[in-house]
Amino acid sequence: MARTSLLARSPFAPSFWRSPVRGTRFTALLGVVLLGGITLLFVTGLLSYAAYNPNLAAVNDKTPDKGILGFYLFDWPTDPPWLYRLTQGVHVTLGVTLIPVLLAKLWSVVPKLFTLPPARSLTHALERLSLLLLVGGALFEFTTGVLNIQLDYVFPGSFYPLHFYGAWVFFAAFLAHAVLRTPTALRNLRRMRAPSQEGGEEHGEHGKPGEGATRVARDEPDELAAPEPADPTVSRRGAFGLVGGASLLLFATTAGRSFDGPLRRTALLAPHGGAEPGSGPGGFQINKTAAYAGISAAETDEEAWRLVVTGRTGTVRLTRAALRAMPQHSSALPIACVEGWSTSDQWWRGVRLCDLAALVGHEDAPDVFVESLQRRGAFRHAALRSNQVTDPRSLLALDVNGEELTPDHGHPARVIVPGAPGVLNTKWVTRLSFGGVK
């Protein structure tokens, strides 16, 4: 008797869940929003992975043993130069904006995690399994994503493989769940627009069954509606308003770091949000300072630093003075990072990468392996494809915005490539090996 009484008060008892807001229509609408949003998140996530050119070199790929999961990879283009800024900006901004929708959706279906028996049929068992993987995968992906964009690397291991493999598990569960539930969700949405038999709706303003319930609703009871609903504190319309308002607030405080305009000042929740740090060579944001990277003034001094360039005809060592004696070119390019933030176009000036390739015997510039003075952290080395090297806007930059690079922005020289993720625009460059990509 005591055990039965305890079970009746537990989450496994239908009477435990009493919110009158829950219902299949409420869940269906949230599900349709997530169906489109998460699909776009997955596609832009794949584009971000492709932008790193992971099949080019081991140093670019932080997800070993990906196997057939690398089937979508292609040579990342340099046109338009703002391509990665757009795709990753959409990925991060949309992910943050969908958080209230995701939480509301999980809240709306949480009673189904406690239904008994665990499986009534094979289809029901598959649906329950997909739901468990979906909930776990969603929480994992959104949590690691938010931590990454806030530069809080508190999770074990590298973000790249964790988020990559987690995304595949999550999307597989999401796809399976969508196949099983989308027909029901669409049917429920059609019923929302259909007039009731007596002129009413299935649920009243506050989510309780109304007197004008449809015949279909009576024949097919709402599996998510509370059997013993409590007194309403908010209507379903109000609940949708809260979710939409929260998403709009997150959009306004995140989106601005992905493009130019007044929203850049309101992007307080994005990394490096708020006003720009100034003007001139230090007038845009960075992730890593010279001190963090272990770069000392002694090794970047005019007398000490040399750029080593290797290629078909051998090796040359160049001082900054020798680099300045070569033809100088300018490019107006942004920097866009995986965390979703980006800079406006900055004016870079220096030597074209293709000219440096020609200096060591490569008329048709090959891939290049770039090495930095940086001593710790990911992407101390990076590889660039030949299409990135041959683009005339790709520079080994010595100056930015009319002045010499500052130490935090890559002095004495840094790579800048149109359309490439920020980490491939290597700072504190010390060696370029053309045709030496492994």
C-alpha positions as CSV (number, residue, x, y, z in Angstrom):
1,M,0.0,0.0,0.0
2,A,2.8,2.4,1.0
3,R,4.6,1.6,-2.3
4,T,1.5,2.3,-4.3
5,S,1.0,5.6,-2.5
6,L,4.6,6.6,-3.1
7,L,4.3,5.7,-6.8
8,A,1.1,7.8,-7.1
9,R,3.1,10.8,-5.9
10,S,6.1,10.2,-8.1
11,P,6.8,11.5,-11.6
12,F,5.6,8.1,-13.0
13,A,2.1,9.0,-12.0
14,P,0.1,11.0,-14.6
15,S,-1.4,13.1,-11.9
16,F,2.1,14.4,-10.9
17,W,2.1,16.6,-14.1
18,R,-0.6,19.2,-13.6
19,S,0.4,22.2,-15.8
20,P,-2.6,23.1,-18.0
21,V,-0.3,24.6,-20.6
22,R,1.1,21.2,-21.8
23,G,-0.6,19.7,-24.8
24,T,0.2,18.2,-28.2
25,R,-0.5,21.5,-30.1
26,F,1.8,23.4,-27.8
27,T,4.5,20.8,-28.3
28,A,3.9,20.5,-32.0
29,L,4.4,24.2,-32.7
30,L,7.7,24.2,-30.8
31,G,8.7,21.0,-32.6
32,V,8.1,22.6,-36.0
33,V,10.3,25.6,-35.1
34,L,13.0,23.3,-33.9
35,L,12.8,21.1,-37.0
36,G,13.7,24.0,-39.2
37,G,16.1,25.6,-36.8
38,I,18.1,22.5,-35.9
39,T,18.4,21.4,-39.5
40,L,19.9,24.8,-40.3
41,L,22.2,24.5,-37.3
42,F,23.5,21.1,-38.5
43,V,24.1,22.4,-42.0
44,T,26.0,25.4,-40.9
45,G,27.9,23.2,-38.4
46,L,29.1,21.0,-41.3
47,L,30.1,24.1,-43.3
48,S,32.1,25.3,-40.3
49,Y,33.9,22.0,-40.1
50,A,34.6,22.1,-43.9
51,A,36.0,25.6,-43.6
52,Y,38.9,24.2,-41.6
53,N,40.0,22.1,-44.6
54,P,40.3,19.1,-42.2
55,N,41.3,16.7,-45.0
56,L,44.3,18.9,-45.9
57,A,46.5,18.3,-42.9
58,A,46.4,16.6,-39.5
59,V,46.9,19.9,-37.7
60,N,43.7,21.3,-39.2
61,D,41.6,18.3,-38.1
62,K,40.8,18.0,-34.4
63,T,38.4,15.1,-35.0
64,P,40.5,12.0,-35.7
65,D,39.0,8.8,-37.0
66,K,36.0,10.5,-38.4
67,G,35.7,7.9,-41.2
68,I,32.7,8.2,-43.4
69,L,31.5,11.3,-41.4
70,G,34.0,13.3,-43.6
71,F,32.1,12.6,-46.8
72,Y,30.8,16.2,-47.2
73,L,34.2,17.9,-47.2
74,F,35.2,20.2,-50.1
75,D,37.7,22.9,-50.8
76,W,36.6,25.9,-48.8
77,P,36.3,29.0,-51.1
78,T,37.8,32.4,-50.7
79,D,34.8,34.2,-52.3
80,P,32.8,35.8,-50.9
81,P,35.4,36.9,-48.2
82,W,32.6,37.2,-45.6
83,L,31.4,33.6,-46.2
84,Y,32.6,32.1,-42.9
85,R,31.4,35.3,-41.1
86,L,27.9,34.6,-42.4
87,T,27.7,30.8,-41.9
88,Q,29.2,30.7,-38.4
89,G,27.4,33.8,-37.4
90,V,24.1,32.2,-38.3
91,H,25.2,29.0,-36.6
92,V,26.0,30.6,-33.2
93,T,23.2,33.2,-33.2
94,L,20.5,30.7,-34.2
95,G,21.8,28.2,-31.6
96,V,21.6,30.8,-28.8
97,T,18.2,32.1,-30.0
98,L,16.7,28.6,-30.0
99,I,17.6,27.9,-26.4
100,P,14.3,29.1,-25.0
101,V,12.4,27.1,-27.6
102,L,14.4,24.0,-26.8
103,L,13.9,24.3,-23.1
104,A,10.2,24.8,-23.6
105,K,10.0,21.8,-25.9
106,L,11.8,19.6,-23.4
107,W,9.6,20.9,-20.6
108,S,6.5,20.1,-22.7
109,V,7.5,16.4,-23.2
110,V,9.1,15.6,-19.9
111,P,6.1,13.6,-18.7
112,K,6.8,11.1,-21.6
113,L,10.1,10.2,-20.1
114,F,8.3,8.8,-17.1
115,T,5.5,6.8,-18.8
116,L,5.0,3.2,-17.8
117,P,5.4,0.6,-19.2
118,P,8.7,1.8,-20.8
119,A,7.8,0.2,-24.2
120,R,4.3,-0.8,-25.5
121,S,5.5,-1.8,-28.9
122,L,8.6,-1.8,-31.2
123,T,7.6,1.6,-32.6
124,H,7.0,3.0,-29.1
125,A,10.4,1.6,-27.9
126,L,12.2,3.3,-30.8
127,E,10.4,6.5,-30.1
128,R,11.4,6.4,-26.4
129,L,15.0,5.6,-27.4
130,S,15.2,8.4,-29.9
131,L,13.6,10.8,-27.3
132,L,16.3,9.9,-24.7
133,L,19.1,10.3,-27.2
134,L,17.5,13.5,-28.4
135,V,17.2,15.1,-25.0
136,G,20.7,14.0,-23.9
137,G,22.2,15.1,-27.2
138,A,20.4,18.4,-27.2
139,L,21.6,19.3,-23.7
140,F,25.1,18.2,-24.5
141,E,25.4,20.1,-27.8
142,F,23.8,23.3,-26.6
143,T,25.7,23.3,-23.3
144,T,29.1,22.7,-25.0
145,G,28.3,25.2,-27.7
146,V,27.4,28.0,-25.2
147,L,30.5,27.3,-23.2
148,N,32.6,27.5,-26.3
149,I,31.2,30.8,-27.5
150,Q,31.8,32.2,-24.1
151,L,35.4,30.9,-24.2
152,D,34.8,28.8,-21.1
153,Y,36.6,25.5,-21.9
154,V,35.6,23.7,-18.7
155,F,34.5,20.4,-20.5
156,P,36.9,17.5,-20.6
157,G,38.9,17.1,-23.8
158,S,38.9,19.2,-26.9
159,F,35.7,21.0,-27.9
160,Y,36.1,20.1,-31.6
161,P,35.7,16.3,-31.4
162,L,33.2,16.5,-28.5
163,H,31.0,18.9,-30.4
164,F,31.5,17.1,-33.8
165,Y,30.6,13.6,-32.6
166,G,28.0,14.9,-30.3
167,A,26.3,16.6,-33.2
168,W,26.1,13.4,-35.3
169,V,24.6,11.5,-32.4
170,F,22.2,14.3,-31.7
171,F,21.2,14.8,-35.3
172,A,20.7,11.1,-35.9
173,A,18.3,10.9,-32.9
174,F,16.7,14.2,-34.0
175,L,16.1,12.7,-37.5
176,A,14.7,9.5,-36.2
177,H,12.4,11.3,-33.8
178,A,11.3,13.7,-36.6
179,V,10.4,10.8,-38.9
180,L,8.4,9.2,-36.1
181,R,6.7,12.3,-34.9
182,T,6.5,14.9,-37.7
183,P,3.2,13.4,-39.2
184,T,1.6,13.7,-35.8
185,A,2.9,17.2,-35.3
186,L,1.6,18.4,-38.6
187,R,-1.8,16.8,-38.0
188,N,-2.0,18.6,-34.7
189,L,-1.1,21.9,-36.3
190,R,-3.8,21.4,-38.9
191,R,-6.3,20.8,-36.1
192,M,-5.3,24.1,-34.5
193,R,-6.5,25.9,-37.5
194,A,-9.7,23.8,-38.0
195,P,-12.9,25.1,-36.4
196,S,-14.4,23.0,-33.7
197,Q,-17.7,21.2,-34.0
198,E,-19.4,23.7,-31.8
199,G,-17.3,26.8,-32.8
200,G,-14.7,26.5,-30.1
201,E,-11.2,25.2,-29.8
202,E,-9.9,22.1,-28.2
203,H,-8.3,24.1,-25.4
204,G,-9.4,27.4,-24.0
205,E,-7.2,30.4,-23.5
206,H,-5.6,28.9,-20.3
207,G,-5.0,25.5,-21.7
208,K,-8.0,23.7,-20.1
209,P,-10.4,21.7,-22.2
210,G,-13.1,23.9,-23.6
211,E,-16.7,23.2,-24.0
212,G,-16.4,23.3,-27.8
213,A,-13.9,20.5,-28.1
214,T,-13.7,18.9,-31.5
215,R,-14.9,15.4,-32.2
216,V,-11.4,14.4,-33.3
217,A,-10.0,15.6,-30.0
218,R,-12.6,13.5,-28.1
219,D,-11.8,10.5,-30.2
220,E,-8.0,10.9,-29.8
221,P,-7.2,12.2,-26.3
222,D,-4.3,14.6,-25.9
223,E,-1.5,12.4,-24.6
224,L,0.5,15.4,-23.2
225,A,-2.4,17.2,-21.5
226,A,-2.6,16.9,-17.8
227,P,-5.4,14.6,-16.7
228,E,-5.9,16.7,-13.5
229,P,-4.8,20.2,-14.6
230,A,-4.1,22.8,-11.9
231,D,-5.5,26.3,-12.0
232,P,-3.8,28.2,-14.8
233,T,-1.2,30.9,-14.1
234,V,-0.5,31.7,-17.8
235,S,-2.3,30.9,-21.0
236,R,-0.7,29.0,-23.8
237,R,-0.6,32.1,-25.8
238,G,1.2,33.8,-23.0
239,A,3.6,30.8,-22.8
240,F,4.4,31.2,-26.5
241,G,4.9,34.9,-25.8
242,L,7.4,34.2,-23.1
243,V,9.3,31.8,-25.2
244,G,9.3,34.1,-28.2
245,G,10.3,37.1,-26.1
246,A,13.2,35.3,-24.5
247,S,14.4,34.2,-27.9
248,L,14.1,37.7,-29.3
249,L,16.1,39.1,-26.3
250,L,18.9,36.5,-26.8
251,F,19.0,37.4,-30.5
252,A,19.3,41.1,-29.8
253,T,22.1,40.5,-27.3
254,T,24.1,38.1,-29.4
255,A,23.6,38.7,-33.2
256,G,25.4,42.0,-33.5
257,R,28.9,40.5,-33.2
258,S,28.4,38.7,-36.5
259,F,27.8,41.8,-38.7
260,D,28.2,45.5,-38.8
261,G,25.6,48.0,-37.5
262,P,24.1,49.3,-34.2
263,L,23.4,45.8,-32.9
264,R,27.2,45.4,-32.3
265,R,26.8,47.5,-29.2
266,T,23.9,45.5,-27.9
267,A,25.6,42.1,-28.3
268,L,26.5,41.9,-24.6
269,L,26.1,38.1,-24.3
270,A,28.4,37.4,-27.3
271,P,32.1,37.0,-26.7
272,H,33.9,40.4,-27.1
273,G,30.5,42.1,-27.0
274,G,30.0,45.8,-26.5
275,A,31.9,48.7,-28.0
276,E,35.1,48.2,-30.1
277,P,38.3,48.6,-28.1
278,G,39.4,51.7,-30.0
279,S,40.8,52.5,-33.5
280,G,44.0,52.0,-35.4
281,P,46.1,48.7,-35.3
282,G,44.5,47.6,-32.0
283,G,40.9,48.7,-32.8
284,F,39.4,45.2,-33.1
285,Q,38.9,42.2,-30.9
286,I,41.2,39.2,-30.4
287,N,41.0,35.9,-28.6
288,K,44.7,35.3,-27.7
289,T,47.1,37.9,-26.5
290,A,50.9,37.6,-27.1
291,A,51.4,37.0,-23.4
292,Y,48.9,34.0,-23.5
293,A,50.8,32.6,-26.5
294,G,54.1,33.0,-24.7
295,I,55.5,35.5,-27.3
296,S,58.3,37.6,-25.9
297,A,59.5,41.0,-27.2
298,A,63.0,39.6,-27.6
299,E,62.1,37.0,-30.2
300,T,60.0,39.4,-32.2
301,D,62.6,42.2,-32.2
302,E,63.7,43.5,-35.6
303,E,67.2,42.0,-35.2
304,A,66.1,38.6,-33.9
305,W,63.0,37.7,-36.0
306,R,63.3,36.0,-39.3
307,L,60.7,34.5,-41.6
308,V,61.8,31.2,-43.0
309,V,60.3,30.4,-46.4
310,T,60.9,26.9,-47.9
311,G,59.8,25.6,-51.3
312,R,61.0,23.9,-54.5
313,T,64.2,25.8,-54.9
314,G,65.3,25.8,-51.3
315,T,65.0,28.0,-48.2
316,V,65.3,31.8,-47.8
317,R,65.3,33.8,-44.6
318,L,63.7,37.2,-44.6
319,T,63.9,40.1,-42.2
320,R,61.0,42.5,-41.9
321,A,63.0,45.0,-43.9
322,A,63.4,42.5,-46.7
323,L,59.7,41.8,-46.6
324,R,58.9,45.5,-46.8
325,A,61.2,45.8,-49.8
326,M,59.0,43.3,-51.7
327,P,55.8,44.6,-53.5
328,Q,53.2,45.6,-50.8
329,H,49.5,45.0,-51.3
330,S,46.4,45.8,-49.3
331,S,43.2,43.9,-48.5
332,A,40.1,44.8,-46.6
333,L,39.0,41.7,-44.8
334,P,37.2,40.7,-41.6
335,I,38.2,38.1,-39.1
336,A,35.5,35.6,-38.1
337,C,35.9,33.0,-35.4
338,V,34.2,29.8,-34.5
339,E,32.7,31.4,-31.4
340,G,30.5,33.4,-33.7
341,W,32.1,36.8,-33.2
342,S,33.7,38.7,-36.0
343,T,35.3,42.0,-36.8
344,S,34.4,44.6,-39.4
345,D,36.7,44.8,-42.4
346,Q,40.2,45.8,-41.4
347,W,42.8,47.2,-43.8
348,W,45.7,44.8,-44.0
349,R,48.9,45.5,-45.8
350,G,51.9,43.2,-46.6
351,V,53.2,40.6,-49.0
352,R,51.0,38.3,-51.0
353,L,51.4,34.7,-50.2
354,C,51.6,33.8,-53.8
355,D,54.6,36.2,-54.2
356,L,56.4,34.4,-51.3
357,A,55.6,31.1,-53.0
358,A,57.2,32.4,-56.2
359,L,60.3,33.4,-54.3
360,V,61.0,29.7,-53.6
361,G,60.2,28.4,-57.1
362,H,56.4,28.0,-57.1
363,E,54.8,29.8,-60.0
364,D,51.6,28.0,-59.4
365,A,51.4,28.3,-55.6
366,P,50.8,25.0,-53.8
367,D,49.4,24.4,-50.4
368,V,51.3,25.9,-47.5
369,F,52.1,24.9,-44.0
370,V,52.2,27.9,-41.6
371,E,54.1,27.8,-38.3
372,S,53.8,30.3,-35.5
373,L,56.1,31.4,-32.6
374,Q,53.2,30.4,-30.3
375,R,54.2,27.8,-27.8
376,R,51.0,26.4,-26.5
377,G,47.4,26.1,-27.4
378,A,45.6,24.7,-30.5
379,F,46.4,25.9,-34.0
380,R,50.0,26.9,-33.4
381,H,50.4,25.4,-36.9
382,A,47.9,25.5,-39.8
383,A,47.6,24.5,-43.4
384,L,46.1,26.5,-46.2
385,R,44.9,25.1,-49.6
386,S,46.4,26.3,-52.9
387,N,43.2,28.3,-53.7
388,Q,43.7,30.3,-50.5
389,V,47.4,30.9,-51.3
390,T,46.8,32.0,-54.9
391,D,44.0,34.5,-54.0
392,P,45.6,37.9,-54.5
393,R,44.0,39.2,-51.2
394,S,45.8,36.5,-49.1
395,L,48.6,38.3,-47.4
396,L,51.4,37.9,-44.9
397,A,50.4,41.1,-43.2
398,L,52.9,43.5,-41.6
399,D,50.5,46.4,-41.0
400,V,46.8,46.9,-40.3
401,N,44.7,50.1,-40.5
402,G,47.8,52.1,-41.6
403,E,50.1,51.1,-38.8
404,E,52.4,48.3,-37.8
405,L,50.8,45.3,-36.3
406,T,50.7,45.3,-32.5
407,P,52.0,42.3,-30.5
408,D,48.5,41.0,-29.7
409,H,47.5,41.3,-33.3
410,G,50.4,39.2,-34.6
411,H,53.5,41.4,-34.8
412,P,55.9,40.9,-36.5
413,A,53.8,39.2,-39.3
414,R,50.5,37.3,-39.6
415,V,48.5,35.5,-42.2
416,I,45.2,37.0,-43.4
417,V,43.1,34.9,-45.9
418,P,39.6,35.8,-47.2
419,G,36.8,33.6,-45.9
420,A,39.0,31.5,-43.6
421,P,38.2,30.8,-39.9
422,G,40.1,33.1,-37.6
423,V,42.4,30.4,-36.3
424,L,43.7,29.8,-39.8
425,N,44.8,33.4,-39.9
426,T,47.9,32.5,-38.0
427,K,49.6,35.2,-35.9
428,W,53.4,35.6,-35.1
429,V,54.3,33.7,-38.2
430,T,57.9,32.3,-38.3
431,R,57.9,29.8,-41.1
432,L,56.0,29.1,-44.4
433,S,56.6,25.7,-46.1
434,F,55.1,25.8,-49.6
435,G,54.3,22.2,-50.8
436,G,55.2,20.9,-47.3
437,V,51.8,20.2,-46.1
438,K,51.5,16.8,-44.4
